[in-house]
Amino acid sequence: MLLTYEVALKNGLIKAREKVVDTVKDFFTDENGDTNMISIILVLVIVIALAALFRKNIAAMVSAMWESISEKFSGASGTDAEINTNFS
């Protein structure tokens, strides 16, 4: 004969198992995320197509920006720059 707490524990375990099974079933059968995934894929396709279409312009722009950055930093670290070693 089962004691009261044993029955309550057994019932709790059965309910927990049913909840886990229902949650797993819902996870694999739920279709709410499908439209978001399709939207993300569509946006990625559009971005990749635009990048392929304007790749020369993008490359020229990035190259110009990189040259500008390089010039600014090479001027800051060149031999003409005076280095302050007085830490007092």
C-alpha positions in Angstrom: 0.0 0.0 0.0 1.4 3.4 -1.0 1.6 6.2 1.4 0.0 9.6 0.7 3.3 11.4 -0.2 4.3 8.5 -2.5 1.0 8.8 -4.4 1.5 12.6 -4.6 5.1 12.1 -5.8 4.0 9.5 -8.4 1.2 11.8 -9.7 3.7 14.7 -9.9 6.1 12.6 -11.9 3.4 11.5 -14.3 2.3 15.1 -14.8 5.9 16.3 -15.3 6.4 13.6 -17.9 3.2 14.5 -19.8 4.2 18.2 -19.8 7.7 17.4 -21.2 6.1 15.2 -23.9 3.6 17.9 -24.8 6.4 20.6 -24.9 8.5 18.4 -27.2 5.6 17.7 -29.5 4.7 21.5 -29.6 8.3 22.3 -30.4 8.4 20.1 -33.4 4.9 20.9 -34.7 4.8 24.6 -34.1 5.0 26.6 -37.3 5.1 30.2 -35.9 8.8 30.7 -36.7 8.5 29.7 -40.4 7.5 33.2 -41.6 10.4 34.8 -39.8 12.8 32.3 -41.3 11.5 32.9 -44.8 11.8 36.7 -44.2 15.4 36.4 -43.0 16.3 34.3 -46.0 14.6 36.7 -48.4 16.5 39.7 -46.9 19.8 37.8 -47.1 19.2 37.0 -50.8 18.4 40.6 -51.6 21.5 41.9 -49.7 23.8 39.3 -51.5 22.3 40.2 -54.9 22.9 44.0 -54.2 26.4 43.3 -53.1 27.1 41.3 -56.2 25.6 44.0 -58.4 27.6 46.8 -56.8 30.7 44.9 -55.9 33.1 47.2 -57.8 31.6 50.3 -56.2 31.7 48.8 -52.8 35.3 47.7 -53.3 36.3 51.2 -54.4 34.5 52.8 -51.5 36.1 50.4 -48.9 39.5 50.9 -50.6 39.2 54.7 -50.4 38.1 54.5 -46.7 41.0 52.2 -45.9 43.5 54.5 -47.6 42.1 57.5 -45.7 42.5 55.7 -42.4 46.0 54.5 -43.3 47.1 58.0 -44.1 45.7 59.4 -40.9 47.4 56.8 -38.7 50.7 56.8 -40.7 50.9 60.6 -40.1 50.4 60.1 -36.4 53.1 57.5 -36.1 55.6 58.9 -38.6 59.1 60.1 -37.8 58.0 63.8 -37.8 55.8 63.2 -34.8 57.4 64.2 -31.5 57.2 61.6 -28.8 56.6 62.9 -25.3 58.7 60.8 -22.8 58.3 63.2 -19.9 56.0 61.4 -17.5 56.4 63.7 -14.5 
